[in-house]
């Protein structure tokens, strides 16, 4: 098996590097040069993430200036995956969503070198934007990022009224006049009677795709993924919204801080704080559909046997590079223990969900 992953060599002038380090919360990009195996790019670079910016190994957002495209993208994200002892969960989870038919960003690991100094293994994440759609032959459409836990499809959060129906969302593709579309979606979810909701929601949401995402999120158990870590895409042809997962590193039995998350932490219905999930499961038709999808997934793809080869292959690919990662090489034993940890989580989670099928009747 090929043990190589690409190397990205980043160069920044010392004054720009010092400015980058001086304020980790500054989102203003700074100039840099990026060398890949085949090309050299002038880029803009900034730190990305929220609490992850305080870690020793930080994540980056990169925009390509000249040439202005890299592998079909004008911008990419380099995730440090610092708190995930496996460095695999984000990719495994996003690939899993792709396997079950949910729109999901592509990703692969790279080695990052900055000004000649190795910075370790990173996960390159495709940006969810207009080129994400174009690369898949999808119709143009609106894209909104869920930027915080206000993106819970509700008019309230923790019992308090939100300032706006758009609270928690940031528009990535579209213009200000398009915001009425997502306001209307939130209105329908929150103000329709149960009978009206089941009749009206298919005119706003691709319910089948949403339920696919929901079963994937319940299985992989991204606690934050229900009210954060996703994007919404409105297909310009159908006018229906679809949901796209994002930043799924805190999955498969690990919390955002890398600690263990019990396999029964998220109930079979998902998180109650996601009001759209709750409303869909209140409708008999959608609840039955959700249960059928979940049963099928537990029989076919959310199994240790289905995932084993993918986990083992990725683990073997990354291992020699983890040994050279200045932030991870001293934790190689933890890294080597992670495949078995993930297998056991899949088994335990699957058993837990099967035991609670009756709650969906």
HELIX and SHEET records of a PDB file:
HELIX    1   1 UNK A   14  UNK A   22  1                                   9    
HELIX    2   2 UNK A   51  UNK A   54  5                                   4    
HELIX    3   3 UNK A   89  UNK A   99  1                                  11    
HELIX    4   4 UNK A  130  UNK A  134  1                                   5    
HELIX    5   5 UNK A  176  UNK A  178  5                                   3    
HELIX    6   6 UNK A  179  UNK A  191  1                                  13    
HELIX    7   7 UNK A  194  UNK A  200  1                                   7    
HELIX    8   8 UNK A  201  UNK A  203  5                                   3    
HELIX    9   9 UNK A  207  UNK A  220  1                                  14    
HELIX   10  10 UNK A  223  UNK A  226  5                                   4    
HELIX   11  11 UNK A  275  UNK A  282  1                                   8    
HELIX   12  12 UNK A  284  UNK A  300  1                                  17    
HELIX   13  13 UNK A  304  UNK A  322  1                                  19    
HELIX   14  14 UNK A  329  UNK A  331  5                                   3    
HELIX   15  15 UNK A  332  UNK A  355  1                                  24    
HELIX   16  16 UNK A  357  UNK A  360  5                                   4    
SHEET    1   A 8 UNK A   6  UNK A  11  0                                        
SHEET    2   A 8 UNK A  30  UNK A  35 -1                                        
SHEET    3   A 8 UNK A  40  UNK A  48 -1                                        
SHEET    4   A 8 UNK A  59  UNK A  66 -1                                        
SHEET    5   A 8 UNK A  75  UNK A  79 -1                                        
SHEET    6   A 8 UNK A 117  UNK A 126 -1                                        
SHEET    7   A 8 UNK A 107  UNK A 114 -1                                        
SHEET    8   A 8 UNK A   6  UNK A  11  1                                        
SHEET    1   B 4 UNK A 169  UNK A 173  0                                        
SHEET    2   B 4 UNK A 141  UNK A 146 -1                                        
SHEET    3   B 4 UNK A 230  UNK A 235 -1                                        
SHEET    4   B 4 UNK A 241  UNK A 245 -1                                        
SHEET    1   C 2 UNK A 156  UNK A 157  0                                        
SHEET    2   C 2 UNK A 160  UNK A 161 -1                                        
END                                                                             
